[in-house]
C-alpha cells in the first residue's frame, strides 16, 4: 500500500465537507477528479473508505483509520513546510554565538535584546564552553557567529569588522605607575598582571605590546570576572589591561587611574567571524549592524 500526502488531504477534506462537491472546492480540483482519486485509493487499500449513501458522507472504519493518520501527519507536514518557507525567506534560522572576548558581554547582551525583538524565530544561544575553540567550532558548524579580535585565514570564513577599541592600562591611584603619562612594555617587568583566563595569543597586552618587546611581567594571575579584576586592582594586588568600553566609567572613580598603552596608544579591532554562506542571511547581517552600533554607543557612554 502506498499512501501519499494528497490521499490524506483528500480523506480529511471529504470528512470535513461531508460530500464530494464541497471537498473538491476545498482541494481546488473537479468533483470528477476527486471521485476517481477516492476510487483509486480504495482499490489500493482494498477496502471501502466512505459510506456514499449517507448524507453527509461518513467514513468507514478503514476511512476513520486513515483520518486519524491524516490528523497526526498533516499538521507536522504543514509545520515543516512553514519552517522551510521561513528559512528560505530568511525569517528564521540559528545563531549560536561563541565569544573569544570576556569583556564583550557588556555590549553583547543589549545587542541580543534588540536582535531577539527583531528576529523572534531565530534560535539564539551563547556557547560558553566553545569560547577557547571558537573559530574551529565555527568551521565545524557548532556555532554560527564568533566575536574575535584575532582574524585568521580560514577558507569559507569571513571576518567582518565591528569596531575599533583601545586596550587601556588600569592601576590603583596610589600605584607608582599612576603618575606616568602612558605605559610601555618595560613598565610591566615588576608588576603582577591580572588577566582573563585565556591564552596569551588572545590577550591584547601580549599581542600588542609584551610579546613583540619580549617582556614578561613578574607575576601573572588569571581572573574570570571583570568585576573581580577591578576589585583586585583597587586593592593594589595587581594591574590590568582592559578594553576602553569596560573602563569608560572609571575615570572619575577615586580608586583607579587609567592610562594609554604606549605614547601613541594601542588600537585593536573587533570582528564578527561567520561562514561565507551565512554572511548574506538577513538576520546575520542585522546582527553585525547591531553589534557595530551598540558597541559605539557603549564607548561613547
For each residue, the residues with C-beta under 8 A, 3 or more apart:
1: 44 45
2: 44
3: 7 8 66 69
4: 7 8
5: 8 9 73 74 77
6: 9 10 37
7: 3 4 10 11 37 41 66
8: 3 4 5 11 12 66 69 70 73 74
9: 5 6 12 13 27 70 74
10: 6 7 13 14 23 27 34 37 38 41
11: 7 8 14 15 49 59 63 66 67 70
12: 8 9 15 16 67 70 71 74
13: 9 10 16 17 23 26 27
14: 10 11 17 18 19 20 23 34 38 50 57
15: 11 12 18 59 63 67
16: 12 13 23 26
17: 13 14 21 22 23 25 26 56
18: 14 15 22 55 56 57
19: 14 22 23 55 56 57
20: 14 23 24 31 34 35 38 57
21: 17 24 25 31
22: 17 18 19 25 26
23: 10 13 14 16 17 19 20 26 27 34
24: 20 21 27 29 30 31 33 34
25: 17 21 22 28
26: 13 16 17 22 23
27: 9 10 13 23 24 34
28: 25
29: 24 33 34 37
30: 24 33 34
31: 20 21 24 34 35
32: 35 36
33: 24 29 30 36 37
34: 10 14 20 23 24 27 29 30 31 37 38
35: 20 31 32 38 39
36: 32 33 39 40
37: 6 7 10 29 33 34 40 41
38: 10 14 20 34 35 41 42 49 50
39: 35 36 42 43
40: 36 37 43 44
41: 7 10 37 38 44 45 49
42: 38 39 45 46 47 48 49
43: 39 40 46
44: 1 2 40 41
45: 1 41 42 49 62 66
46: 42 43
47: 42 60 62
48: 42 51 60 62 63
49: 11 38 41 42 45 59 60 62 63 66
50: 14 38 57 58 59 60 63
51: 48 54 57 58 59 60
52: 57
53:
54: 51 57 58
55: 18 19
56: 17 18 19
57: 14 18 19 20 50 51 52 54
58: 50 51 54
59: 11 15 49 50 51 63 64 67
60: 47 48 49 50 51 63 64
61: 64 65
62: 45 47 48 49 65 66
63: 11 15 48 49 50 59 60 66 67
64: 59 60 61 67 68
65: 61 62 68 69
66: 3 7 8 11 45 49 62 63 69 70
67: 11 12 15 59 63 64 70 71
68: 64 65 71 72
69: 3 8 65 66 72 73
70: 8 9 11 12 66 67 73 74
71: 12 67 68 74 75
72: 68 69 75 76
73: 5 8 69 70 76 77
74: 5 8 9 12 70 71 77 78
75: 71 72 78 79
76: 72 73 79 80
77: 5 73 74 80 81
78: 74 75 81 82
79: 75 76 82 83
80: 76 77 83 84
81: 77 78 84 85
82: 78 79 85 86
83: 79 80 86 87 92
84: 80 81 87 88
85: 81 82 88 89
86: 82 83 89 91 92 121
87: 83 84 90 91 92 93
88: 84 85
89: 85 86
90: 87 93 281 282 283
91: 86 87 119 121 283
92: 83 86 87 119 121 122 123
93: 87 90 121 122 123 281 283
94: 122 123 144
95: 115 122 123 124 125 144 145 283 284 287
96: 123 124 125 126 127 142 143 144 145
97: 108 124 125 126 127 143 144 145 146 147
98: 126 127 130 131 134 137 138 143 145 146 147
99: 102 104 105 108 126 131 134 146 147
100: 131 134 146 147 148 149 150 198 202
101: 104 147 148 149 243 270
102: 99 105 196 198 224 226
103: 106 196 226 242 243 245 246
104: 99 101 107 108 147 270
105: 99 102 108 109
106: 103 109 226 245 246 298
107: 104 110 111 245 291 294 295 298
108: 97 99 104 105 111 112 126 147 291
109: 105 106 112 113
110: 107 113 114 294 298
111: 107 108 114 115 287 290 291 294
112: 108 109 115 116 124
113: 109 110 116 117
114: 110 111 117 118 290 294
115: 95 111 112 118 119 122 124 283 286 287 290
116: 112 113 119 120 122 124
117: 113 114 120
118: 114 115 283 286
119: 91 92 115 116 122 283 286
120: 116 117
121: 86 91 92 93
122: 92 93 94 95 115 116 119 283
123: 92 93 94 95 96
124: 95 96 97 112 115 116
125: 95 96 97
126: 96 97 98 99 108
127: 96 97 98 130 131 137 142 143
128: 131
129:
130: 98 127 133 134 137 142 143
131: 98 99 100 127 128 134 198
132: 198 199
133: 130 136 137
134: 98 99 100 130 131 137 138 143 146 148 273
135: 138 139 146 148 152 154 157 273
136: 133 139 140
137: 98 127 130 133 134 140 142 143 146
138: 98 134 135 141 142 143 144 146 157 273 274 275
139: 135 136 154 156 157
140: 136 137
141: 138 144 275
142: 96 127 130 137 138
143: 96 97 98 127 130 134 137 138 146
144: 94 95 96 97 138 141 274 275 278 284
145: 95 96 97 98 272 273 274 284 287
146: 97 98 99 100 134 135 137 138 143 272 273 274
147: 97 98 99 100 101 104 108 162 270 271 272 273 291
148: 100 101 134 135 151 159 270 271 273
149: 100 101 202 204 268 269 270 271
150: 100 201 202 207
151: 148 159 271 273
152: 135 159
153:
154: 135 139 157
155:
156: 139 275 276 277
157: 135 138 139 154 273 274 275 276
158: 273 274 275 276 279
159: 148 151 152 271 272 273
160: 271 272 273 274 279 288
161: 269 270 271
162: 147 269 270 271 272 288 291 292 295
163: 269 270 291 292 295 296 299
164: 267 268 269 270
165: 243 244 245 267 268 269 270 295 299
166: 243 244 260 261 265 266 267 268
167: 204 205 208 241 242 243 244 261 266 268
168: 241 242 243 244 247 258 259 260 261
169: 177 183 239 240 241 258 259 260 261
170: 230 233 239 240 241 242 247 250 256 257 258 259
171: 175 177 178 233 239 240 256 257 259
172: 175 178 233 234 235 236 255 256 257
173: 178 254 255 256 257
174: 178 236
175: 171 172 178 236 239 257
176: 179
177: 169 171 180 183 187 191 239 257 259
178: 171 172 173 174 175 257 259
179: 176
180: 177 183 187 259
181: 259 263
182: 259 260 261 262 263 265
183: 169 177 180 187 188 259 260 261 262
184: 187 209 213 262 263
185: 188 209 210 212 213 215
186: 189 213 215
187: 177 180 183 184 191
188: 183 185 191 193 205 210 215 216 217 239
189: 186 215 216 217 218
190: 218
191: 177 187 188 217 218 219 238 239
192: 217 218 219 220 221 237 238 239
193: 188 205 217 219 220 221 238 239 240 241
194: 221 223 229 232 233 237 238 239 240
195: 198 203 205 220 221 222 223 229 240 241
196: 102 103 203 222 223 224 229
197: 222 223 224
198: 100 102 131 132 195 202 203
199: 132 202 203
200: 203 206 207 211
201: 150 206 207
202: 100 149 150 198 199 207
203: 195 196 198 199 200 206 207 241
204: 149 167 207 208 209 241 243 266 268
205: 167 188 193 195 208 209 210 241 261
206: 200 201 203 209 210 211
207: 150 200 201 202 203 204 211
208: 167 204 205 212 261 266 268
209: 184 185 204 205 206 212 213 215 241 261 262 266
210: 185 188 205 206 213 214 215 216 217
211: 200 206 207 214
212: 185 208 209
213: 184 185 186 209 210
214: 210 211
215: 185 186 188 189 209 210
216: 188 189 210
217: 188 189 191 192 193 210 220
218: 189 190 191 192
219: 191 192 193 238
220: 192 193 195 217
221: 192 193 194 195 232 237 238
222: 195 196 197
223: 194 195 196 197 228 229 232
224: 102 196 197 228
225: 228 229
226: 102 103 106 229 230 242 246
227: 230 231
228: 223 224 225 231 232
229: 194 195 196 223 225 226 232 233 240 242
230: 170 226 227 233 234 240 250 256
231: 227 228 234 235
232: 194 221 223 228 229 235 237 238
233: 170 171 172 194 229 230 236 237 238 239 240 256
234: 172 230 231 255 256
235: 172 231 232
236: 172 174 175 233
237: 192 194 221 232 233
238: 191 192 193 194 219 221 232 233
239: 169 170 171 175 177 188 191 192 193 194 233
240: 169 170 171 193 194 195 229 230 233
241: 167 168 169 170 193 195 203 204 205 209 261
242: 103 167 168 170 226 229 246 247
243: 101 103 165 166 167 168 204 246 247
244: 165 166 167 168 247 248 299
245: 103 106 107 165 248 295 298 299
246: 103 106 226 242 243
247: 168 170 242 243 244 250 251 256 258
248: 244 245 251 298 299 301
249: 252 253 301
250: 170 230 247 253 256 258
251: 247 248 256 258
252: 249
253: 249 250 256
254: 173
255: 172 173 234
256: 170 171 172 173 230 233 234 247 250 251 253
257: 170 171 172 173 175 177 178
258: 168 169 170 247 250 251
259: 168 169 170 171 177 178 180 181 182 183
260: 166 168 169 182 183 263 265 266
261: 166 167 168 169 182 183 205 208 209 241 265 266
262: 182 183 184 209 265 266
263: 181 182 184 260
264:
265: 166 182 260 261 262
266: 166 167 204 208 209 260 261 262
267: 164 165 166
268: 149 164 165 166 167 204 208
269: 149 161 162 163 164 165
270: 101 104 147 148 149 161 162 163 164 165 295
271: 147 148 149 151 159 160 161 162
272: 145 146 147 159 160 162 287 288 291
273: 134 135 138 145 146 147 148 151 157 158 159 160
274: 138 144 145 146 157 158 160 278 279 284 288
275: 138 141 144 156 157 158 278 279
276: 156 157 158 279
277: 156 280
278: 144 274 275 281 284
279: 158 160 274 275 276 284 285
280: 277 284 285
281: 90 93 278 284 285
282: 90 285 286
283: 90 91 93 95 115 118 119 122 286 287
284: 95 144 145 274 278 279 280 281 287 288
285: 279 280 281 282 288 289
286: 115 118 119 282 283 289 290
287: 95 111 115 145 272 283 284 290 291
288: 160 162 272 274 284 285 291 292
289: 285 286 292 293
290: 111 114 115 286 287 293 294
291: 107 108 111 147 162 163 272 287 288 294 295
292: 162 163 288 289 295 296
293: 289 290 296 297
294: 107 110 111 114 290 291 297 298
295: 107 162 163 165 245 270 291 292 298 299
296: 163 292 293 299 300
297: 293 294 300
298: 106 107 110 245 248 294 295 301
299: 163 165 244 245 248 295 296
300: 296 297
301: 248 249 298
